[in-house]
Protein backbone atom coordinates (compact mmCIF):
# COMPACT_ATOMS: atom_id res chain seq x y z
CA UNK A 1 0.00 0.00 0.00
CA UNK A 2 1.31 3.44 -0.92
CA UNK A 3 0.22 6.25 1.41
CA UNK A 4 0.84 9.85 0.40
CA UNK A 5 0.24 13.04 2.39
CA UNK A 6 0.35 16.59 1.03
CA UNK A 7 0.05 19.38 3.59
CA UNK A 8 -0.64 22.95 2.52
CA UNK A 9 -1.50 26.18 4.29
CA UNK A 10 -0.35 27.22 7.71
CA UNK A 11 1.05 30.59 8.68
CA UNK A 12 4.03 30.38 6.30
CA UNK A 13 2.13 28.62 3.50
CA UNK A 14 4.89 26.05 3.01
CA UNK A 15 3.80 22.84 1.31
CA UNK A 16 5.06 19.53 2.64
CA UNK A 17 4.83 16.12 0.98
CA UNK A 18 5.77 12.63 2.13
CA UNK A 19 4.88 9.06 1.24
CA UNK A 20 5.26 5.62 2.75
CA UNK A 21 5.16 2.29 0.95
CA UNK A 22 4.07 -0.42 3.37
CA UNK A 23 4.95 -3.38 1.10
CA UNK A 24 7.89 -4.70 3.11
CA UNK A 25 7.08 -3.30 6.52
CA UNK A 26 6.48 -5.68 9.43
CA UNK A 27 3.81 -3.27 10.76
CA UNK A 28 1.96 -3.07 7.42
CA UNK A 29 -1.34 -4.31 8.90
CA UNK A 30 -1.38 -1.41 11.36
CA UNK A 31 -0.71 1.09 8.57
CA UNK A 32 -3.47 -0.45 6.42
CA UNK A 33 -6.06 -0.28 9.20
CA UNK A 34 -5.15 3.31 10.05
CA UNK A 35 -5.16 4.38 6.38
CA UNK A 36 -8.53 2.74 5.73
CA UNK A 37 -10.09 4.57 8.69
CA UNK A 38 -8.51 7.90 7.75
CA UNK A 39 -9.67 7.68 4.13
CA UNK A 40 -13.18 6.59 5.12
CA UNK A 41 -13.57 9.82 7.14
CA UNK A 42 -12.16 12.05 4.37
CA UNK A 43 -14.03 14.21 1.90
CA UNK A 44 -14.03 14.04 -1.88
CA UNK A 45 -13.47 17.81 -2.16
CA UNK A 46 -11.23 20.09 -0.09
CA UNK A 47 -13.12 21.35 2.98
CA UNK A 48 -13.01 24.90 4.25
CA UNK A 49 -10.37 25.19 6.91
CA UNK A 50 -9.52 27.94 9.34
CA UNK A 51 -7.19 30.90 8.72
CA UNK A 52 -3.56 29.77 8.94
CA UNK A 53 -4.67 26.16 9.45
CA UNK A 54 -3.35 23.19 7.52
CA UNK A 55 -5.22 21.41 4.74
CA UNK A 56 -4.35 17.83 3.80
CA UNK A 57 -4.63 15.65 0.73
CA UNK A 58 -4.42 11.94 1.59
CA UNK A 59 -3.88 9.46 -1.23
CA UNK A 60 -3.96 5.74 -0.49
CA UNK A 61 -3.36 3.40 -3.42
CA UNK A 62 -4.66 6.01 -5.85
CA UNK A 63 -7.76 7.07 -3.88
CA UNK A 64 -7.57 10.71 -2.79
CA UNK A 65 -9.52 12.40 0.00
CA UNK A 66 -9.20 15.75 1.73
CA UNK A 67 -9.35 16.98 5.31
CA UNK A 68 -8.35 20.10 7.23
CA UNK A 69 -7.54 21.35 10.70
CA UNK A 70 -9.20 21.55 13.15
CA UNK A 71 -11.66 18.86 12.00
CA UNK A 72 -9.29 15.90 11.68
CA UNK A 73 -10.33 12.58 13.11
CA UNK A 74 -7.91 10.88 15.50
CA UNK A 75 -7.05 8.38 12.77
CA UNK A 76 -6.35 11.11 10.22
CA UNK A 77 -4.16 12.99 12.68
CA UNK A 78 -2.18 9.83 13.55
CA UNK A 79 -1.75 8.79 9.91
CA UNK A 80 -0.66 12.26 8.82
CA UNK A 81 1.87 12.48 11.68
CA UNK A 82 3.29 9.04 10.92
CA UNK A 83 3.64 9.63 7.18
CA UNK A 84 5.20 13.07 7.59
CA UNK A 85 7.60 11.69 10.21
CA UNK A 86 8.59 8.38 8.57
CA UNK A 87 7.94 9.07 4.89
CA UNK A 88 10.33 10.18 2.23
N, C-alpha and C positions, 0 to 999 in steps of 0.2 A: 504494500500500500504506500502510495506517495502522498504526503501531507504537505501542503504549502500554505504559508501565511504571509499576507501582505498587509502591513500596517501603515496607515496614512493619517495625516492630521497632527494634532498636538500643537503645543505652543510654537515650536520651531518649524512645524510643517515638514519634517524630515521623514521620508518614506523608508521603511525597513522591510526586507524580504528574507525569508528563510524557508527551507524545506527539509523534510526528513523522509527517508525511504526505510520502511520497516522490514523489508524483505529478509534480511539476515539478522535481525535483532532478536535476542532471547525474550525480550519483553513485548514482542509484537502484538500479542493478544490484548494487552493492556492499552496499547496505542490504538488498536482497532476499535475497542469498545468506547474509548474516550472520543475518538474521531466520529464514530457513528452518532453518539449522543450530541456532540457539538454541532454537527451538520444538521441533524434532525431539528434542532432549535433555531437554525439560521433562517434568514429571509432570502427570497429570490432576487430582491432589489435592495440597493443600499438604503438603510434606514437613516432617518434624521438623527444626528448625534447632538452633542452639546458643544458650545464654543470651546475651542482648544482641546476637545476630547479626541480620542483615537477612534478611527473607523477601521474595520478589519474585513479582508476578503479571505475566506477559507476555501481551499480547493483540496478535495480528497478524491483521488483517482478520477480526476476530470470533472467532478461535480463541484460547482462553486456556489457558495452561500455568503451572505453578508451579515455583519453584526457591528454594534458600536457601543462604546462606553456611554453611559454607565449601565446599560441594559444587557450586559453579558451574563449568560448562565454560568454556574460554577464550572461546568464541563468546558465551556468555551474558554473561560479564563485560564483554566489549567492547561488545556491543549495549546492555546496561544503562547503561554509562558514556556511550556516545554519545547515547542518548535523553535521559538526565537532564541532559547537558551542553547539547545542541542543541535539545531539545524545549521546547514551550511548556506 
